[in-house]
Amino acid sequence: MEYPTSAGFLVGKRSRKILLTPYRYGLIYFTHGSFLYIVAIAPNRKPPHYWKRRIKNA
């Protein structure tokens, strides 16, 4: 991913979500320095932000 901070949309302070079309999932991630961390591959049916307990300052 060349510009990871511009892909998807914000779902927290630092976290972004990319919808995985045609699947009913979203990929939640954040970047720190030159690293990209995948937090969750979440079904779109799950309650919003259920994954936030996995990271601090999401």
TIRO-2110 file (N, C-alpha, C; in Angstrom, 1 decimal):
// TIRO-2110
0.8, -1.2, 0.0, N, 1, A
0.0, 0.0, 0.0, CA, 1, A
0.9, 1.2, 0.0, C, 1, A
0.8, 2.0, -1.0, N, 2, A
1.7, 3.2, -1.2, CA, 2, A
1.4, 4.3, -0.2, C, 2, A
0.1, 4.6, 0.0, N, 3, A
-0.3, 5.7, 0.9, CA, 3, A
-1.4, 5.1, 1.9, C, 3, A
-0.9, 4.4, 2.9, N, 4, A
-1.9, 3.7, 3.8, CA, 4, A
-2.7, 4.7, 4.6, C, 4, A
-2.3, 5.9, 4.8, N, 5, A
-3.1, 6.9, 5.6, CA, 5, A
-4.2, 7.5, 4.8, C, 5, A
-4.3, 7.2, 3.5, N, 6, A
-5.4, 7.8, 2.7, CA, 6, A
-6.4, 6.7, 2.2, C, 6, A
-6.1, 5.5, 2.5, N, 7, A
-7.0, 4.4, 2.1, CA, 7, A
-8.1, 4.2, 3.1, C, 7, A
-9.3, 3.9, 2.7, N, 8, A
-10.4, 3.7, 3.6, CA, 8, A
-10.9, 5.0, 4.2, C, 8, A
-11.6, 4.8, 5.4, N, 9, A
-12.1, 6.0, 6.1, CA, 9, A
-11.8, 5.8, 7.6, C, 9, A
-11.7, 6.9, 8.3, N, 10, A
-11.4, 6.9, 9.7, CA, 10, A
-12.5, 6.3, 10.5, C, 10, A
-12.2, 5.4, 11.5, N, 11, A
-13.1, 4.8, 12.4, CA, 11, A
-12.7, 5.0, 13.8, C, 11, A
-11.7, 5.8, 14.1, N, 12, A
-11.2, 6.1, 15.4, CA, 12, A
-10.1, 7.2, 15.3, C, 12, A
-9.3, 7.4, 16.3, N, 13, A
-8.3, 8.4, 16.3, CA, 13, A
-7.3, 8.2, 15.2, C, 13, A
-6.8, 6.9, 15.1, N, 14, A
-5.8, 6.5, 14.2, CA, 14, A
-6.2, 5.4, 13.3, C, 14, A
-7.3, 4.7, 13.6, N, 15, A
-7.7, 3.5, 12.8, CA, 15, A
-8.5, 3.9, 11.6, C, 15, A
-8.3, 3.1, 10.6, N, 16, A
-9.0, 3.2, 9.3, CA, 16, A
-9.6, 1.9, 8.9, C, 16, A
-10.7, 2.0, 8.1, N, 17, A
-11.4, 0.8, 7.7, CA, 17, A
-11.5, 0.8, 6.1, C, 17, A
-11.2, -0.3, 5.5, N, 18, A
-11.3, -0.5, 4.1, CA, 18, A
-12.4, -1.6, 3.9, C, 18, A
-13.4, -1.3, 3.1, N, 19, A
-14.4, -2.3, 2.8, CA, 19, A
-13.9, -3.3, 1.8, C, 19, A
-14.1, -4.5, 2.1, N, 20, A
-13.6, -5.6, 1.2, CA, 20, A
-14.7, -6.0, 0.3, C, 20, A
-14.9, -5.3, -0.8, N, 21, A
-16.0, -5.6, -1.7, CA, 21, A
-15.5, -6.7, -2.7, C, 21, A
-16.3, -7.7, -3.0, N, 22, A
-17.7, -8.0, -2.8, CA, 22, A
-18.0, -8.7, -1.5, C, 22, A
-17.0, -8.9, -0.6, N, 23, A
-17.2, -9.6, 0.6, CA, 23, A
-17.9, -8.7, 1.6, C, 23, A
-18.5, -9.2, 2.7, N, 24, A
-19.2, -8.4, 3.7, CA, 24, A
-18.3, -8.2, 4.9, C, 24, A
-17.0, -7.8, 4.6, N, 25, A
-16.0, -7.6, 5.6, CA, 25, A
-15.3, -6.3, 5.5, C, 25, A
-14.7, -5.9, 6.5, N, 26, A
-13.9, -4.7, 6.5, CA, 26, A
-12.6, -5.0, 7.1, C, 26, A
-11.5, -4.3, 6.7, N, 27, A
-10.2, -4.5, 7.2, CA, 27, A
-9.9, -3.3, 8.0, C, 27, A
-9.7, -3.4, 9.4, N, 28, A
-9.4, -2.3, 10.3, CA, 28, A
-7.8, -2.3, 10.5, C, 28, A
-7.2, -1.2, 10.3, N, 29, A
-5.8, -1.1, 10.4, CA, 29, A
-5.4, 0.3, 10.9, C, 29, A
-4.1, 0.4, 11.4, N, 30, A
-3.5, 1.7, 11.7, CA, 30, A
-2.0, 1.6, 11.3, C, 30, A
-1.4, 2.8, 11.1, N, 31, A
0.0, 2.8, 10.9, CA, 31, A
0.7, 3.5, 12.0, C, 31, A
2.0, 3.0, 12.2, N, 32, A
2.8, 3.6, 13.2, CA, 32, A
4.2, 3.6, 12.6, C, 32, A
4.7, 4.8, 12.3, N, 33, A
6.0, 4.9, 11.6, CA, 33, A
5.9, 4.3, 10.2, C, 33, A
6.7, 3.3, 9.9, N, 34, A
6.7, 2.7, 8.6, CA, 34, A
6.0, 1.3, 8.7, C, 34, A
5.4, 1.0, 9.8, N, 35, A
4.7, -0.2, 10.0, CA, 35, A
3.2, -0.1, 9.8, C, 35, A
2.5, -1.1, 9.3, N, 36, A
1.1, -1.2, 9.1, CA, 36, A
0.6, -2.3, 10.0, C, 36, A
-0.3, -2.0, 10.9, N, 37, A
-0.8, -3.0, 11.8, CA, 37, A
-2.3, -3.3, 11.5, C, 37, A
-2.6, -4.6, 11.2, N, 38, A
-4.0, -5.0, 11.0, CA, 38, A
-4.6, -5.4, 12.3, C, 38, A
-5.7, -4.7, 12.7, N, 39, A
-6.3, -4.9, 14.0, CA, 39, A
-7.4, -6.0, 13.8, C, 39, A
-8.2, -6.0, 12.8, N, 40, A
-9.3, -6.9, 12.6, CA, 40, A
-9.7, -7.0, 11.2, C, 40, A
-10.2, -8.2, 10.8, N, 41, A
-10.9, -8.4, 9.6, CA, 41, A
-12.3, -8.7, 10.1, C, 41, A
-13.2, -7.6, 10.0, N, 42, A
-14.4, -7.7, 10.8, CA, 42, A
-15.6, -7.8, 9.8, C, 42, A
-16.6, -8.7, 10.2, N, 43, A
-17.8, -8.7, 9.4, CA, 43, A
-18.6, -7.4, 9.6, C, 43, A
-19.1, -6.9, 8.5, N, 44, A
-19.8, -5.6, 8.6, CA, 44, A
-21.1, -5.7, 9.4, C, 44, A
-21.5, -6.9, 9.8, N, 45, A
-22.7, -7.1, 10.6, CA, 45, A
-22.4, -6.9, 12.1, C, 45, A
-21.1, -7.0, 12.5, N, 46, A
-20.8, -6.9, 13.9, CA, 46, A
-21.1, -5.5, 14.4, C, 46, A
-21.3, -5.3, 15.7, N, 47, A
-21.5, -3.9, 16.2, CA, 47, A
-20.3, -3.1, 15.9, C, 47, A
-20.5, -1.8, 15.6, N, 48, A
-19.4, -0.9, 15.3, CA, 48, A
-18.4, -0.8, 16.5, C, 48, A
-17.2, -0.8, 16.2, N, 49, A
-16.1, -0.5, 17.2, CA, 49, A
-15.9, -1.7, 18.2, C, 49, A
-16.4, -2.9, 17.9, N, 50, A
-16.2, -4.0, 18.9, CA, 50, A
-14.7, -4.3, 19.0, C, 50, A
-13.9, -4.0, 18.0, N, 51, A
-12.5, -4.3, 17.9, CA, 51, A
-11.7, -3.4, 18.7, C, 51, A
-12.2, -2.2, 19.2, N, 52, A
-11.4, -1.2, 19.8, CA, 52, A
-10.7, -1.7, 21.1, C, 52, A
-11.3, -2.7, 21.8, N, 53, A
-10.6, -3.2, 23.0, CA, 53, A
-9.3, -3.8, 22.7, C, 53, A
-9.0, -4.1, 21.4, N, 54, A
-7.8, -4.8, 21.0, CA, 54, A
-6.6, -3.9, 21.0, C, 54, A
-6.8, -2.6, 20.9, N, 55, A
-5.7, -1.6, 20.9, CA, 55, A
-6.0, -0.4, 21.8, C, 55, A
-4.9, 0.2, 22.2, N, 56, A
-5.1, 1.5, 23.0, CA, 56, A
-5.1, 2.6, 22.0, C, 56, A
-5.8, 3.7, 22.4, N, 57, A
-5.8, 4.9, 21.5, CA, 57, A
-6.3, 4.6, 20.1, C, 57, A
-7.3, 3.8, 20.0, N, 58, A
-7.7, 3.4, 18.6, CA, 58, A
-8.3, 4.6, 17.9, C, 58, A
END
